[in-house]
Amino acid sequence: MRGRKTAVVVRMGEGDRGDLLAWLRAQKTPGGLARRARAMLLLAEGQTYAATSRQVGMAERHVRKWARRFIRDGPEGLRDRPRPGRPRVFSPHRGDARRQDGLRASP
């Protein structure tokens, strides 16, 4: 194997491996989460970061970032964190819009 050795080595137990495999099999798993789970499984099998990034379609620096989060937080570290910003005004579930009394559809 050419290149330098990495200091970040992904190891996982059977429980974590089972969780990630379940995410991959589930049809409702978001695509980004499934891609990150697949990357961690490949790294745990001993693949390099470069090979893993090519196989899952992510930049190598992103694979390293998610590997550090996985090592620190386990499988839950692969989930997206809440993002800053203004809260949603309209409900994503087509419910009643709160604080929108002034907005009405024209007849």
N, C-alpha and C positions, 0 to 999 in steps of 0.2 A: 504494500500500500504506500503510495506516494503522499507527500504533504506532511503537514504538522499534525501532531496529536491534539485533540480537543480536550479542554478542561471540563467541559459540560457533557457528562455522560448520562443518558437516560436509562434508568432501571425502573422496572415496575413489577409489582406482585401480581398474583393471579386475579385478585379482586379488581385492581385497576385495569388490567388487561380485559377482563370480562365486561367492565363498564364501557370501555372504549369500543369493544366489538359490538356491544348492544347498541351503542349510538350509531355505528356504521350500518347495522341491520335495520334500524328503525326508519320508517319512511318519512316521519315528521321531523327528523333531525335537520336543523339548518345546514346549508351547504358548507359554510365556513367552519362550523364546529366539526362536521364530518371530515373535512380536509385536514384540520389540525389533529384530530384523533388518529387519522391514518398516518400522518407524519410521525406522531409519537410512537405508534406501533412499529413503524419501519426503523426508527432510531433505536428502539429497544431491541430489535432483532440484530443490530450491529451495523446497519447501513450508515454511510457517511452523510454529513449534512448536505454536501453538494448533490449526491445521488438522490437523497430524499427530496430536496427542493425541486429537482428536475421532475421527479416522479409525481409529486402532488401539485406542481404548478405554482409554487410560492417562491419568493426570493429567499436566498439562504439566510439573510439577516432576520427575516421574519420567522423562519424555522427555528433559529437560535433563540429568538425572543420567546416563542411559545414553549420551547424546551425548558428555558429558565423558569417560566411560570408554572409549567407542569411539575418540575422538580420541587419548587417552593410550595405550591398549593394542591398538587395532585390533579385528578381529572377536572375538578371544579375550576382550576386555574385556566382551563382552555375556553371557558365561556367568555363572551364579550362582557366587558365592564360597562356600567351605566355611563353615558356620555353627558358632558355638560351642555347646557343650553336651555333655551326657553322650553317650558313644558308644552305638550301638544294642546292645541285649542279644540280641535275636533276629535271626537272619539274614533279610534281606528275600527271599532266594531259597529259603526253606523248607529250608535245610540243617540240619545239627545245631546245636543251640543250645549255644554255649560257656558255660562257667561256670554251667550251669543243672542240675547234677546233682541238686539238691534238689527240682526241680519235675518231677513225674511226673503223667501223666493217671491219673485214678482208673478202676478197672476197671468 
